[in-house]
């Protein structure tokens, strides 16, 4: 047992049991101190009173221990005007006069001013354990209660902790944080003891004010219970790349149960990511903070929807001013404007001019245009006439049909028995004679000749005054100010290139390059080089030439073997393995020397061939080296 202790008496335990059974609270009202009958002793649970009581007074305070709820702390202050004895024991009394608990107290002298020359208040705190602290009720006399400094400080801390304004934090996290150990938060290396605001936890119930620890974190003392976490809680953030120098507040409404209720913190003031400056357009959050800014220079940028944009206006201009395909327009020069073709009865490609081809629908074709082509109308040297379309002036005409020139009929006559004395205008007299005509006619001219050129401009055709123009037809939908794009020239370039014609061609794949049968593709240098390699060794240890795949991938290798003993086989590995088939291999001796022992030239025999090597055998009587040449693919 400890040197000094507090224990419940048997009577106190019985009292507590009875209170529990009856459902009534335990009421503690007084504390007494004694001198132990001038000796230190060990109190027992059987005690019903102190050995020698020297003073009794009302309790100042009785409260639960913060860390152990089953512990109760009893406090009393003995006034300075009593004393002159040692305190060695103390007791807690119920309102019914039962000694509930007895205390073995460290021997301490309580002076009194009248006899000891000095006096002081004497503070006693007793800690005892009960099975149900919530049943204990303290009955006190407010007139004699005195608060200790520790209690006052603790009380002030508790009450201040309930206020909305909290002590500032070092940083505020921008994302979920693991609640363990020192770490980097918003660009700041936080360490043990730093206060941190966590507003973005995956589980919103974990949001709040925390204190960094080397192990598991704890909630800050001013925000560690529900009573201290109230709607409108505000806190300043000191540091951080994104959230430094900002003010945050809790927007969650009551009731709040800490650790259960999802907490929502919002930045009330601080950095929003928008640089200082002047803006024509601003984005404002629910707190009136500008969170984005822009300086648009278009109607769409300002969100104006009841007006045309520049692009829409340009499109309307194009639509209003552009002639539809098939329109016939006269031009006073022989240069074709973009999008037009001369009406010259020529044949055109339907692929090049699909819109015009569809519009004319072969109306002017003669049958010799060829597949995929169409013919233009002929308007050179012709006047254009409005279609009658039921008016009755030019009856029977169809659109696009030709009509020869004609002169409105002029009729007239004369009697042959006339005596023409004179003729004028378009008429001239003929058959002059002095013979009298039948009847009583006098002599004169007997004929008339009509010639309009005598009084009017004449030609081989009937025509009005006119200006020569080039009639052209709209062939494709050119935009306003599109530029002088020569579609005919582009059409030529878009065709397949040949030896004679400039145009386009597809780049051949490696397979097409190797096959060598396509005449409508072109080959790049990379594909021509693909598969070609060479290695030449000066010491004849092994050389090769690998031709590109489009040349069949021919591989030629050569070299010199190491010394082969007489009658022995030798495995010669090729520098490059043949990918397709076994090669053909040839051998020879480096010079014309002979084997003196047998009088014959050295002989090397090919025993076996694979894609990776060849086996050679020395048929001579002396060890020898041989050249080899391998050809394959």
C-alpha positions in Angstrom: 0.0 0.0 0.0 1.2 3.6 -0.6 2.5 5.6 2.3 -0.5 8.0 2.1 -3.9 7.0 0.9 -7.7 7.4 1.1 -10.1 4.5 1.5 -13.8 4.1 1.9 -14.9 3.0 5.3 -17.1 -0.1 5.8 -19.9 2.3 6.9 -19.3 4.5 3.8 -19.5 1.4 1.5 -22.8 0.4 3.2 -24.1 3.9 2.8 -23.2 3.9 -0.8 -24.8 0.5 -1.4 -28.0 1.7 0.2 -28.0 4.9 -1.9 -27.6 2.8 -5.1 -30.4 0.5 -4.1 -32.7 3.4 -3.3 -31.7 5.4 -6.4 -30.7 8.4 -4.4 -27.5 10.3 -4.6 -24.5 10.1 -2.1 -24.4 13.5 -0.3 -21.0 14.6 1.1 -21.1 17.8 3.1 -18.1 18.1 5.5 -14.4 17.2 5.9 -12.6 16.9 9.2 -8.9 16.7 10.1 -7.2 15.2 13.1 -3.8 14.9 14.7 -3.9 11.1 15.1 -3.8 11.4 18.8 -0.2 12.9 18.4 1.0 9.9 16.4 1.1 8.7 12.7 -1.0 5.6 12.2 -2.6 3.6 9.3 -6.3 4.1 9.1 -8.5 1.1 8.6 -11.9 0.6 6.8 -13.5 -0.2 10.1 -13.1 3.3 11.4 -16.2 5.3 12.2 -14.4 8.4 13.4 -11.0 10.0 13.4 -8.6 9.0 16.3 -8.7 12.6 17.5 -10.5 15.2 15.4 -9.2 18.8 15.8 -11.2 20.7 13.1 -14.3 20.1 10.9 -15.6 22.3 8.1 -17.6 22.3 4.9 -16.1 21.0 1.6 -14.9 23.6 -0.9 -15.1 21.3 -4.0 -15.7 17.7 -5.0 -15.1 16.8 -8.7 -14.1 13.9 -11.0 -10.5 13.4 -12.1 -10.1 14.2 -15.8 -8.2 11.1 -16.6 -10.0 8.6 -14.3 -13.7 9.2 -14.0 -14.0 6.8 -11.0 -11.7 9.0 -8.9 -13.2 11.9 -6.9 -11.1 14.8 -5.7 -12.2 16.5 -2.4 -10.8 19.9 -1.5 -11.0 22.1 1.6 -9.2 25.2 2.9 -8.6 25.5 6.6 -8.8 29.2 7.6 -5.7 30.9 9.1 -7.4 31.6 12.5 -7.4 28.0 13.6 -4.5 25.6 14.1 -1.6 25.0 16.4 -1.7 21.3 15.7 -0.4 18.7 13.2 -2.7 17.2 10.6 -2.1 13.4 10.3 -5.6 12.3 9.3 -8.8 13.5 7.6 -12.3 12.2 7.0 -15.2 12.8 4.6 -18.7 12.9 6.1 -22.1 12.4 4.6 -25.1 14.6 5.3 -26.3 11.9 7.8 -23.1 12.0 9.9 -21.4 8.8 8.5 -17.6 8.7 8.0 -17.6 7.9 4.3 -13.9 7.9 3.7 -10.8 8.2 5.9 -7.4 9.7 4.8 -3.9 9.0 6.0 -2.4 12.5 5.4 1.3 13.5 5.4 2.2 14.9 8.8 1.9 18.7 8.4 1.8 21.5 11.0 -1.1 23.9 10.8 0.0 27.2 12.5 -2.2 29.7 14.1 -1.3 33.4 14.3 -2.3 33.8 18.0 0.2 31.2 19.3 2.7 30.4 16.5 3.7 33.9 15.4 2.4 33.3 11.9 -0.7 32.0 10.3 -1.7 30.7 6.9 -4.6 29.1 5.0 -4.1 25.3 4.9 -5.2 23.5 1.7 -6.1 19.8 1.7 -6.9 17.7 -1.4 -8.0 14.1 -1.0 -8.4 11.6 -3.8 -10.6 8.5 -3.4 -12.2 6.0 -5.7 -15.9 5.1 -5.9 -17.6 2.6 -8.1 -20.1 5.2 -9.5 -18.9 8.8 -9.2 -22.1 10.1 -10.9 -24.1 9.2 -7.7 -22.0 11.5 -5.5 -23.5 14.9 -4.7 -21.6 17.7 -2.9 -23.6 19.8 -0.4 -21.6 23.0 0.3 -22.0 26.3 1.9 -21.3 29.0 -0.7 -20.2 31.4 2.0 -17.2 29.3 2.9 -16.1 27.9 -0.5 -12.7 29.1 -1.6 -11.3 28.3 -5.1 -7.7 27.2 -5.5 -5.5 28.7 -8.1 -5.3 25.4 -10.0 -9.1 25.1 -10.0 -9.5 28.7 -11.2 -7.0 28.2 -14.0 -8.6 24.9 -15.0 -12.1 26.6 -14.8 -10.9 29.5 -16.9 -9.4 27.2 -19.5 -12.6 25.2 -19.7 -14.8 28.3 -20.1 -12.5 29.9 -22.6 -12.4 26.7 -24.5 -16.2 27.0 -25.0 -15.9 30.3 -26.7 -16.1 30.4 -30.6 -12.7 32.2 -30.9 -9.9 29.7 -30.7 -6.1 30.0 -30.4 -4.5 30.1 -33.9 -3.2 27.0 -35.6 0.1 26.8 -37.5 -1.3 25.3 -40.7 -4.6 24.2 -42.2 -4.5 21.0 -44.3 -5.5 21.0 -47.9 -6.4 17.3 -48.1 -6.9 14.2 -45.9 -4.2 13.8 -43.2 -3.1 10.6 -41.4 -3.5 11.4 -37.7 -0.1 10.1 -36.7 3.5 11.5 -36.5 5.2 14.6 -37.8 4.7 15.3 -41.6 4.4 18.0 -44.3 1.1 19.9 -44.4 0.5 22.7 -46.9 4.2 23.1 -47.5 5.0 23.3 -43.7 6.9 20.6 -41.8 4.8 20.3 -38.6 6.3 18.9 -35.4 5.0 17.6 -32.1 3.0 20.3 -30.3 1.9 22.2 -33.4 -1.8 23.0 -33.6 -3.3 22.1 -37.0 -6.8 22.7 -38.5 -8.0 19.6 -40.5 -11.0 20.7 -42.7 -10.7 18.1 -45.4 -10.6 14.7 -43.7 -12.1 11.8 -45.7 -14.5 11.3 -42.7 -15.8 14.7 -42.0 -16.4 13.7 -38.4 -12.6 13.8 -38.0 -12.4 17.4 -39.0 -11.4 19.9 -36.3 -8.4 21.3 -34.3 -5.6 18.7 -33.6 -2.2 18.7 -31.9 0.7 17.0 -33.8 2.4 14.2 -31.9 5.2 11.8 -32.7 2.6 9.1 -32.3 -1.2 9.4 -32.5 -2.6 12.9 -32.5 -5.0 14.3 -30.0 -7.7 17.0 -30.4 -6.7 20.4 -29.1 -7.7 21.2 -25.5 -9.9 24.0 -26.6 -11.8 21.8 -29.1 -11.7 18.3 -27.6 -15.3 18.0 -26.3 -18.6 18.8 -27.9 -19.2 21.8 -25.6 -16.1 23.5 -27.0 -16.9 22.8 -30.7 -19.8 25.2 -31.4 -21.3 26.6 -34.6 -19.4 29.6 -35.7 -16.1 28.4 -34.2 -13.3 30.6 -35.7 -9.6 30.1 -35.9 -6.7 31.9 -37.7 -4.1 30.0 -39.8 -0.5 31.3 -39.4 1.4 29.5 -42.2 1.0 27.5 -45.4 1.4 27.8 -49.1 -2.4 27.8 -49.9 -4.1 28.5 -46.6 -1.6 30.7 -44.7 -2.8 34.0 -43.2 -6.4 32.9 -43.5 -9.5 32.9 -41.1 -11.7 29.8 -41.0 -15.0 29.1 -39.3 -17.3 26.1 -38.6 -20.5 26.2 -40.6 -22.1 23.1 -39.1 -25.2 23.9 -37.1 -26.1 22.5 -33.7 -26.4 20.0 -32.2 -22.8 18.8 -32.6 -21.5 15.6 -31.1 -17.7 15.6 -31.5 -16.5 12.5 -33.2 -19.9 11.8 -34.7 -21.2 14.9 -36.4 -19.7 15.7 -39.8 -17.9 19.1 -39.3 -17.7 21.6 -42.2 -15.0 24.3 -42.1 -14.9 27.1 -44.6 -12.3 29.8 -45.3 -13.9 33.1 -44.2 -11.0 35.3 -45.3 -7.6 34.8 -46.8 -5.9 33.8 -50.0 -8.2 32.9 -52.8 -5.6 32.2 -55.5 -6.5 35.4 -57.5 -3.7 37.9 -58.0 -4.2 41.5 -57.1 -5.3 43.6 -60.0 -8.2 45.0 -62.0 -10.7 42.6 -63.6 -13.7 43.1 -65.8 -15.3 39.8 -64.7 -15.1 38.3 -61.2 -16.2 35.0 -59.6 -17.4 35.5 -56.0 -18.0 32.8 -53.4 -20.7 32.7 -50.7 -18.6 35.0 -48.4 -18.2 37.7 -51.0 -14.6 36.8 -51.7 -13.3 37.1 -55.3 -12.1 33.6 -56.1 -11.4 34.1 -59.9 -11.0 37.1 -62.3 -10.8 37.6 -66.0 -10.6 40.3 -68.6 -12.7 38.9 -71.5 -12.7 40.7 -74.8 -15.7 38.9 -76.4 -19.4 38.9 -75.8 -19.3 35.3 -74.8 -16.7 36.1 -72.2 -19.2 38.4 -70.6 -22.0 35.9 -70.9 -24.1 38.1 -73.3 -26.5 35.9 -75.2 -28.8 38.4 -76.9 -26.3 39.6 -79.4 -24.3 38.1 -82.3 -20.7 37.2 -81.8 -18.0 38.3 -84.4 -18.0 34.8 -85.8 -21.8 34.7 -86.1 -21.8 38.1 -87.8 -19.1 37.0 -90.3 -21.1 33.8 -90.9 -24.2 35.9 -91.6 -22.3 38.1 -94.0 -20.9 35.1 -95.8 -24.4 33.5 -96.0 -26.0 36.8 -97.2 -23.3 37.6 -99.8 -22.4 34.2 -101.1 -24.2 33.1 -104.3 -25.5 29.5 -104.3 -23.9 26.9 -106.5 -25.3 27.1 -110.0 -25.6 30.9 -110.1 -24.6 32.4 -113.4 -22.7 35.7 -113.2 -21.2 37.9 -115.9 -17.6 39.0 -115.5 -15.9 41.7 -117.6 -12.5 40.2 -117.6 -11.1 36.8 -118.5 -9.8 35.9 -115.0 -12.0 33.4 -113.1 -12.8 34.5 -109.6 -12.6 31.8 -106.8 -15.4 29.3 -106.9 -16.5 30.0 -110.6 -16.1 28.2 -113.9 -16.6 29.6 -117.4 -19.7 28.3 -119.2 -17.7 26.9 -122.1 -19.4 23.5 -122.6 -16.3 21.8 -121.1 -16.3 18.5 -119.2 -15.5 18.6 -115.4 -14.9 16.0 -112.7 -17.9 15.3 -110.4 -15.4 14.4 -107.6 -13.7 17.9 -107.9 -17.0 19.8 -108.2 -19.6 17.6 -106.4 -22.0 20.5 -105.6 -22.2 21.7 -109.1 -22.4 18.2 -110.5 -25.4 17.5 -108.3 -27.0 20.8 -109.2 -26.8 20.4 -113.0 -27.6 16.6 -112.7 -26.2 15.9 -116.2 -28.7 18.2 -118.0 -26.1 19.3 -120.5 -24.3 16.0 -121.0 -23.9 14.7 -124.5 -23.0 11.1 -123.6 -19.3 11.3 -124.2 -18.2 12.8 -120.8 -17.0 9.5 -119.3 -17.8 8.0 -115.9 -17.6 10.5 -113.0 -17.8 13.6 -115.2 -20.4 16.2 -116.2 -20.6 18.9 -118.9 -21.1 22.6 -118.4 -23.6 24.6 -120.5 -22.3 26.7 -123.5 -22.7 30.4 -123.0 -19.8 31.9 -125.1 -21.2 34.5 -127.5 -24.8 33.9 -126.3 -27.4 36.2 -124.8 -29.2 34.9 -121.7 -33.0 35.0 -121.7 -35.4 34.7 -118.8 -37.4 31.5 -118.8 -41.0 32.1 -120.0 -42.3 29.8 -117.1 -45.9 30.0 -118.3 -46.1 33.7 -119.3 -46.8 32.9 -122.9 -44.1 35.1 -124.5 -41.6 32.3 -125.3 -43.9 29.3 -125.4 -42.6 25.7 -125.2 -39.1 26.4 -123.9 -37.4 24.3 -121.3 -34.8 25.6 -118.9 -31.3 25.4 -120.3 -32.3 24.8 -123.9 -30.7 26.7 -126.8 -32.6 28.9 -129.3 -31.4 30.1 -132.7 -31.5 33.7 -133.7 -34.7 34.9 -135.5 -36.2 38.1 -137.0 -39.8 39.1 -136.3 -41.7 38.6 -139.6 -42.2 41.7 -141.8 -44.9 41.5 -144.5 -45.9 43.8 -147.4 -47.0 43.8 -151.0 -47.7 45.8 -154.1 -49.8 45.6 -157.2 -47.7 44.7 -160.4 -49.7 47.2 -162.5 -48.3 50.2 -160.8 -46.3 53.0 -162.2 -43.5 53.6 -159.7 -42.2 57.1 -160.3 -39.8 57.2 -157.3 -38.7 54.9 -154.4 -37.1 55.6 -151.1 -36.1 54.2 -147.7 -35.6 50.5 -147.8 -37.1 50.4 -151.3 -35.4 51.0 -154.6 -37.1 51.1 -158.1 -36.4 48.2 -160.6 -37.1 47.4 -164.2 -37.1 51.0 -165.6 -39.0 51.2 -168.9 -40.6 53.8 -171.1 -43.2 51.4 -172.4 -46.7 52.3 -171.3 -48.2 49.8 -168.9 -51.6 48.3 -169.6 -54.6 50.3 -169.0 -53.9 53.9 -168.7 -50.7 53.7 -166.6 -48.0 56.0 -167.6 -44.5 54.8 -168.3 -42.1 54.3 -165.3 -40.3 51.7 -163.1 -41.9 48.4 -162.9 -40.1 46.8 -159.8 -38.9 47.4 -156.1 -35.9 46.1 -154.2 -35.8 45.9 -150.3 -32.4 46.4 -148.6 -32.5 47.3 -144.8 -28.7 48.2 -144.8 -29.6 51.3 -146.7 -31.2 52.8 -143.6 -30.0 50.6 -140.6 -26.9 48.8 -139.1 -27.0 45.2 -140.3 -25.2 42.0 -139.6 -25.5 38.2 -139.8 -27.6 38.2 -136.7 -30.3 40.2 -134.9 -28.9 41.7 -131.7 -29.3 44.7 -129.4 -26.5 46.9 -128.3 -24.3 45.0 -125.8 -21.1 44.5 -123.8 -19.0 41.4 -124.2 -18.7 39.5 -120.9 -17.6 36.1 -119.7 -20.5 34.1 -118.4 -19.5 32.0 -115.4 -21.2 29.6 -113.1 -20.8 29.2 -109.3 -19.1 25.8 -108.9 -18.3 25.5 -105.2 -19.1 27.3 -102.0 -16.3 29.7 -101.6 -16.3 31.9 -98.4 -16.1 35.7 -98.7 -12.5 36.7 -99.0 -11.4 33.1 -99.1 -8.6 33.9 -101.5 -7.7 32.8 -105.0 -7.7 29.0 -104.6 -7.3 27.2 -107.9 -9.5 24.2 -107.4 -8.5 22.8 -110.8 -4.8 23.0 -109.9 -5.5 21.4 -106.5 -7.5 18.6 -108.1 -4.5 17.7 -110.2 -2.3 17.6 -107.1 -4.8 15.5 -105.3 -4.6 12.7 -107.9 -2.3 9.8 -107.7 1.3 10.7 -108.6 2.9 8.9 -111.6 6.1 9.2 -113.5 4.5 11.9 -115.6 2.0 13.6 -113.3 2.7 15.5 -110.1 0.3 14.5 -107.3 0.1 12.6 -104.1 1.4 9.2 -103.1 1.1 7.0 -100.0 4.2 6.0 -98.0 4.8 2.3 -98.3 4.8 0.1 -95.2 7.8 -2.1 -94.6 5.9 -5.1 -95.8 5.1 -3.3 -99.1 8.7 -2.2 -99.4 9.9 -5.8 -98.9 7.4 -7.2 -101.3 8.4 -4.7 -104.0 5.2 -5.0 -106.1 3.3 -1.8 -105.3 3.7 1.0 -107.9 1.4 3.5 -106.1 3.5 4.0 -103.0 6.8 5.7 -102.2 9.6 4.4 -99.9 11.3 6.4 -97.2 15.1 6.2 -96.5 14.4 4.6 -93.2 12.6 1.6 -94.8 15.4 1.4 -97.5 17.9 1.2 -94.7 15.9 -1.2 -92.6 17.7 -4.6 -92.1 21.0 -3.5 -93.5 24.1 -3.9 -91.4 27.8 -4.6 -91.8 30.8 -5.6 -89.7 34.3 -6.2 -91.1 37.0 -7.6 -88.8 40.6 -7.0 -89.8 41.9 -10.2 -88.0 39.5 -12.4 -89.9 37.7 -13.4 -86.6 34.4 -13.0 -88.3 32.8 -10.4 -90.7 29.4 -10.1 -92.3 27.2 -8.0 -94.6 23.4 -8.1 -94.1 21.5 -6.7 -97.0 18.2 -4.8 -96.4 14.9 -6.8 -96.3 13.6 -5.3 -99.6 16.7 -6.9 -101.3 15.7 -10.2 -99.9 17.7 -10.0 -96.7 20.8 -11.7 -98.2 23.5 -12.4 -95.5 27.2 -13.0 -96.4 29.6 -14.0 -93.7 33.3 -14.9 -93.7 36.2 -15.6 -91.4 38.9 -17.9 -90.3 38.6 -20.8 -87.9 40.9 -21.6 -85.0 43.4 -24.4 -85.4 41.7 -27.8 -86.1 43.6 -30.9 -85.1 44.1 -33.5 -87.7 41.0 -35.7 -88.1 39.0 -33.5 -85.7 35.7 -31.6 -86.0 35.4 -27.9 -85.1 32.2 -25.9 -84.4 32.4 -22.5 -86.0 29.7 -20.1 -84.8 28.5 -17.4 -87.3 28.7 -13.8 -86.2 25.0 -13.4 -87.2 22.5 -16.2 -87.1 20.5 -16.8 -90.4 16.8 -16.1 -89.7 15.2 -18.1 -92.5 17.3 -21.1 -93.9 20.6 -22.8 -93.4 23.3 -21.1 -95.5 25.7 -22.5 -98.1 29.2 -22.8 -96.7 32.5 -23.0 -98.5 36.0 -23.6 -97.0 39.6 -23.1 -98.3 43.1 -23.1 -96.9 44.8 -19.7 -96.5 47.8 -20.6 -98.8 49.1 -23.3 -101.1 51.3 -25.1 -98.6 51.1 -28.9 -98.5 51.3 -31.4 -95.7 54.9 -32.7 -96.1 54.1 -36.0 -94.3 51.6 -37.1 -96.9 52.4 -34.7 -99.8 48.9 -33.4 -100.1 47.2 -30.0 -99.7 45.3 -29.4 -96.5 41.7 -30.3 -96.8 38.7 -28.9 -94.7 35.4 -30.7 -95.0 31.9 -29.3 -94.1 30.3 -31.8 -91.9 27.0 -30.1 -90.8 25.3 -26.7 -91.3 22.7 -24.9 -89.2 21.4 -21.3 -89.1 23.8 -20.4 -86.3 27.0 -22.4 -87.0 28.9 -24.8 -89.2 30.9 -27.9 -88.2 34.2 -28.3 -90.1 36.5 -31.4 -90.2 40.3 -31.3 -90.9 41.1 -34.2 -93.3 44.8 -33.4 -93.4 47.6 -34.9 -91.2 48.5 -31.7 -89.6 46.6 -29.2 -87.4 45.3 -26.3 -89.7 43.1 -23.2 -89.9 40.6 -22.7 -92.7 38.8 -19.8 -94.3 35.0 -20.2 -94.4 32.4 -18.3 -96.6 28.7 -18.6 -95.7 25.9 -17.2 -98.0 22.2 -17.4 -97.1 19.2 -15.4 -95.8 
